[in-house]
Structure formats: structure tokens, C-alpha cells
Amino acid sequence: MNSLLALTPDELRSDFAAAGVPGFRAAQVASWLYARRVRDFAAMANLPRELRATLAATWDTRTLERIDVREAPDGTRKLVLGTRDAARIEAVLIPEGRRQTLCVSSQIGCSLDCSFCATGRMGLGRNLRAEEIVDQALHACELLAADGKALTHVVFMGMGEPLLNLASVVQAIRVLTHAEAFALSPKRITVSTAGVVPRLAQLGAAVPVRLAVSLHATTDALRDELVPLNRRFPLAKLLEACAAYPVARRDRLSFEYALLAGVNDSDADARSLARIARGARAKVNLIPMNEHPASPYRRPSEARIDAFLAVLCEAGASATVRRSRGDDILAACGQLGALSGAQAGATSADASGR
């Protein structure tokens, strides 16, 4: 059975036409699915009854089962979703004023083995298909609709390395940005990478989304330890690829930097980071370590975090601190799947906390 969520409405229109179904029916189906969040063909009242039965026998509108939704006091919600091959993934809904941001996963597990990431110890299960990425967003929209709210932003910062599943990620983005589907602006979608250098240009050529690079260190020696992918694509190559990434004139790419106590949080580290960020015309998102049971690292003190930020800004960098959201339900950066993954055999962790 084919998945409706794997196709843009334009692609669905072509498939319908090939099967002798008028193209306008694809727009009707897309409206039911994305605008009204109706997945049952039998409930799509403006479709002929015979067509509804045919579509139900041919097309699938659901790929993930919602197993659990855990809410933190700050309103952050972690969605625990089950795949059809009995794995579990997690996505996180983060409310902030009028913004409703969904952090999605792109793989089951991760192959990059970043030393401070909860997923890094679990290995790679498989890539998620485009429809499984899209279904995370649809589940989020269903939850938000119950509160009278709508999804506004999507960040590919969940389990896995998005650029190692580029085809599915790009196809999911095309659905997320299609006017007859989720209708999100590409500027409201961010893809985070640990630095798969050959795929950066491919992403930029395929979809005009924002880029976030998980930097975490300013020397190859330390980055080799924290982000083993650096041994294949060292900082010089990564920064060269970042410089070539298409960025709108008034926009900037982002460097994500997990602050680890006594590891990469010195004043000298801050000055080096500022120099790199200025050279790349990048803004810096500081992410104080969100501790989890598998991590050997600790979060710096608030005084050290503030001092690092001050040195960074004094050295001419544009920087902010990403405050923890949902850390009490293991939903913050680097925590997803820290416990549930051991039970399910596959988990997620925010890519910005690799």
C-alpha cells in the first residue's frame, strides 16, 4: 500500500491522473488530510463513495502510532511514536509565545557516536522514510489543533543525522512547505548537521532551508573526540562548505555549541569560537549540557555559562543561550531516548546536542 504522506499534493495529483482519477480529487484529499487532519477516507464526505473505498484500499494515511505524550511543566511535549517495525522514535513540541516548534527525527538511532549524545551509544537502526518524518508533523498538528494552535516551525534536530538520510529529508520538506499541505515557509525549517560536508551543497541546492551546524569545539583535536565525524571532515573542510552554503542576504547560518564543564567552556574557547563565527558570518547558539544517565559530561555552572557568553559577545560574535526546555521529562537537547531507547532498541537525541 502506498503512503499518502510520502507525496506532495502535486505528485498525488499526477498519481491520481495516471489512475484515471480527476486531479481536483487530490486537492480535496490533501485538504481533508492537512487542513482538517482527517485520515479516514470514509469520512471525506465530498468524495464519491466508490472512490473512497478505492483510495482506502490503495493509499495509507498513517505510518506511526502515537504511544505516549509526556508534558513538562514548561509546556514542552515529548511525543513517543511507534513505527510499523516495532521501533520507537521521539519528537518534541516546544511552545514559545506564538511559535510552536516541532523537533523531528530523521533516523532510528544514529551512526555518528558523538560522545555526549544519548543516541550516540545506540547505533543506527535505519533511516526514516519521508512519510514517517511527515507523520511526526501530522501528529503534532493533531495535538496542537486540540488547543486551537498551529504548527509554525520545524527543526530537524531529533534523532539521527539528517544529511545521511538526505533524500527522505528533502522529500519531507517538500511536503511540509507545499501550499496545499502544511504550507510552512522554508525559512521556518532548520536542518541541523554534525558536518557531513559532501551533502551540504546538495541540501542547499534542493531546498532553501536554514542550516544549523553542530560545532561543539574550535580545534580538530577536541572535535575529533566530541564529534568523531570530524576525523573524516575536519574543521577547515566543514567551514569551507559552510561558506559555500546558500544563505539569504539578511540571514545567517547557525553554529550550535554544547557547553561541557571543563571541556570546551574556557574564555580561550569563547574567543576561538567568536573568531570562527565572525569568519563564517554565523550566529552561535550555546547549549549548556543537558545531563542524562549515559553521559560522562556535566553542565557548567550558571556563572561559567554567563561568563562564556560575555566573552563571546565582547569578541564580536552574535550569540544566545538556549535554555533547557523539557529537561525534566528527558526532552531537552541531547536527552531524547536516554531511557526509553534502551527499552525500545531505538531512540532519539537532539542533533544540536550531539
N, C-alpha and C positions, 0 to 999 in steps of 0.2 A: 504494500500500500504506500502511495506517495504522501509526503508530508506537505500540507498547505503552507506551513511556516517556513519552508525552505525556499520559497519563491517570492519574488516581488509581485505585486499585482499586475505589472506589465507582462512578466513571464507567465503568470497564471492565465492571463488573457490569451496569450499565444497557445498555451496548452489546451485551453477550452476550445479555441478556434480549430485546432487540429483534430479535436474530438467531435466537431460539429456543434459545439455549444456557443451561442452568441456571446461576443466579447463583453457586452454590458453585464452579463451574469457574473463575470469575475469581479467587477466593481461592486456588485451587490454583496457577493460573498465576503469580499475584503471589508466592506462596511460593517457587516454583521460581526465579523471576527475582531477587527481592530477598534472600530468606533463604539460598538455595543458590547464587545467582549463575549459574544455568543459563539460557543464552539460546536453546538449540536445542530447539524444540518436540518433536522426535523423541525427546529424552532425558527428557521429562516423563512418567515411567512410569505415573503414576496417572490419566492422561487416556486416553480411548478412542483407538485408533489412527486412526480416521476423523476424529475431532475434531482430533487433532494435525496431520493433513495439511491440514485446512481452515484451522486457525489459521496454519500456515506459509505458506499461500497468501494470507492476508488481512492478517496482522499482522507488523510488523517489530520486532525487539528490539535492533537495533544501528544507530546513526546516525554514530558516529565510529570511525575506525580509529586504533589506537594505533601511532604511528610510531616513537616513541623514549621512553625513560625515562632521565633523567640524574640521578645521585645525587651529592650533595655530601658531603664528609667529616662534616658535622654531621647527616647522615641525611635532609636535605631532598631530596625527589624532584620533579623537573620532568617532567610528562607532556606530550609533544608529540603532539597529536591532529589527525588529518586529517578534514575534512568531505567530504561527497559532491560538493561543487562545487570540490574541489581546493584549498581554503584550509587554513591551519593555525591552530590555537589552542593555548594552553598553560594548564595547570592545575598547581598546586603543592601537594604533600602536605608538611605541616610537623609533625614529631613533637615533642612536648614533654611528657615524663613519660607519663601515661596518656592525654593528649589527642592525638588525630590530627585535625588541621585541614586541610581542603581549601579552597584558594583557587580559585574558579571564575571563568570568563569569561562575560560576558553578550552581548558583541558581537564581531564580527570587525573589529578596528580600533577607532577612536574618533573622534568628530567634535569633541571639546572642545578639542583642541590646547593642552593645558596645557604650559607651556614647559619643564618639567623631566621630562616623561614620555616614555618610549621610544615609546609608541604614538601620542603626540600628533602626530608628524610623518607618520603614515601614513594618516590619514583613515579614514573609516568604510567598511567593506565592506558589511556588512549586520548586522541583528540575528540573534542565535542563536534558534532555536526552543526551546520548552520541553524537548523531548526531547533536544536537543543539550546543554542545561545539565544535565539529569538524567543523561545518559550520562557526563559528566565524573565525576560522583559514583560511578556504577556501575564505571567503570574503576578509580577509586581503591579502591573496596571490593574489587575483584578482586585488586589488588596487596596490600592490607592482609591479606586472608584468607590469602594465602600465608605471611604472617609470624605468623598467629594473632592478628591485631589487627582492630579495627573502627573505622570512621569515627565520630568523636564530634562534630565541629563543621564547619560550612560558612560561609565568608565570601565574599560577592560583592565581591571586591576585585581581580578579574582584569581582563582587557582589556575596555574599554568602560565606559559609564555605565549602570548597571542601571536607573535610573529612566527612561531613554529607551527601554527595552525592557520596560516595566512588566508588560504582560500575560503575556509569557513567563516573566519572573522570578517573578511571583506564582504562576503555574501550576506552575512547577518547585518552588517552596517547598511548595506543597500536596502534591506527591508526596513530597518529602523528609521532610515531617512526618507523613505518613499512617501509622497504626499497622501497616498491612499492607504498607508499602513500606519506607522507610528508618527510620521511627519516630524521627526526631530531634525533640527539643524545640524549639519556636520560639525559646526563649531561647538555643539553641546555634547560631542562624543570625543572621549580621550582614550587613546590606546597607549598602554604602558609596556615598555620593553626593558629587559635587562641588558639589551645591546646586541641583538642578532643583526650584525652590521649589513650583510648582503640583502636582508629583507626590508631595511628602512626605505630605500629608494622605491621598492615595489609597493610598499604601503602608500607612500606619498603619491605615487602615480595612479593608484587605484581609487583612493577615496580621500577627500580633503578634510581629514580629521586632525584633531590636535594630538601632539606627541608628548609623552612623558617618558623620560629615561631614568631608570633606576641606577643611580651613580654610586652612592654609598661610600666612595673612597676617592682620594685625589692622587693616589700613586698606584702603579701596577702591582707593586708588591702586596699592598693591603687588599686591593680589589681582587687579586688572584685568590686570596683567602676567603673573602666575603662572597664574591660572585665568581665562581670558577669559570664561567663563560669568558671572563676576561683573558684567560690563557689563550683562547682562540682569537679573540677580538680585543686587543689591548686598547688602552685609553686613546692613544693617538689615532687609531683607526676609527674608534667609536666617535670621537669628536669631529673627525673629518666627515663621517657620514651624517652627523647631526647638522653640520654646516651646510650640507647639500640638501637637507630635507626642506620641502616647500612650506614656508611659514608666511602667513598673511602679514602685510607690512605693519599693521598695528598689533600684531600678536607676537607671542614668544613661545618657544618650546619650554618644557619644564624639566628640571633635574630634581629627582627625588633622592633624599639623603636621610637614611635611617641613622639616628644618633645613638651610638652604643657607648656606654660608660667606659672610659679609659681606653677606648679602641680608636675612635675617629672623631672625638669631640674636643680636641685641644684648640687653643687660639690659633696655632700654626695651621691646623687642619682648616679652620674657618677662613684664614687668609688665602690658602691654596684654592679652596672651593670658590671663593669670590673671584679669584683670577680666572679660573676656568669658566665660571658662569658669565663673567663680563665678555670674555673672548667668544663665547658661543651665543651671546645675546639671549641668555636663558634666565628664567626666574627659578628660584630654589624653593622647594617645599621640604622643610625639615620635619622629620617624623621621629619623635622620641620613641625609642624601642618599646613596643608593647610586649611585655613578657608573656611567655607561655611555657608549659611544662618541659618541652623538648629543647628549650633554648639555653645555651651557655652564657648568653649576654644579659646585661642589665640596663635598665633605663637610667640615664643621667639624672642628677638632681635638678629641680626647677631652677636653681641658681646657675647651674652649669649650662642648661638649655638657654636661659636668658642671656648669659654672657656670650655664648657661641653666636646667637642671633645678633647681638650688638656688634661683635667684631665683624661678622659677615656684612652687615649693613654699612658699618663705618668704612669697610674696604670697597664699597661701591656696588654691592650686589643687591638685587631686589629679592627679598626673602620673606617667607612667612613660616609659622609653625603650625603644623596640622595637629590639632588637639585630638586626643583619643575620643572616638565615638563607638559606643557599644563594647568597650573592653570587658565589662562585667559579664557579658554573655559570649565572650571569645569571638567577637565580630569585628574587632579593630584590625588595623593593618598588620599583617603577619600572623594573625591568630586563627584565622578561619581553618576549621578542620583539625585544630590542635588536639581535640579529644575525640570528636565524632569520627574523624578519619581512621583512627586506629580500629574502630569498631566496624566501619563500613568498607575498609580496604581502599578507599579513595577519598580525598578531601580537597579543601581549597585553602589558599592563602593569598592575601592581597599582594599583587605584584609589586606594589610600592614598598612592601616590606620584605622583599626577597632577601 
